[in-house]
Amino acid sequence: MSANNDDPELSHYRYFLLGRRLVRIGHNQDGNPYFSEFANGETKQMEINNNYMMKIMFGDPDDLREMDEPEFAELCLQKGVKSR
């Protein structure tokens, strides 16, 4: 790893169902969230959209449920999206 690399290093994800949208939030080594991705069933890809991170972390939505990684991966596969 370069000493002058300013990009945070991914430490772990937290996994959520926001309404009908599957979202994972990447956290850095300090435990701070720094990006969010959602499972796009149309493109069959995980796509970055940080608006979801803002909604989950600061919006206190009523239709939010946190889940573990195996459940998230299974639900993504049902949409045709590989999350692993």
Buried (B, 14 or more C-beta within 10 A) or exposed (E): EEEEEEEBEEEEBBBBBBEEBBBBBBBBEEEEBBBBBBBBBEEEBBEEBEEBBEBBEEEEEEEBEEBEBEEBBEBBEEBEBEBE
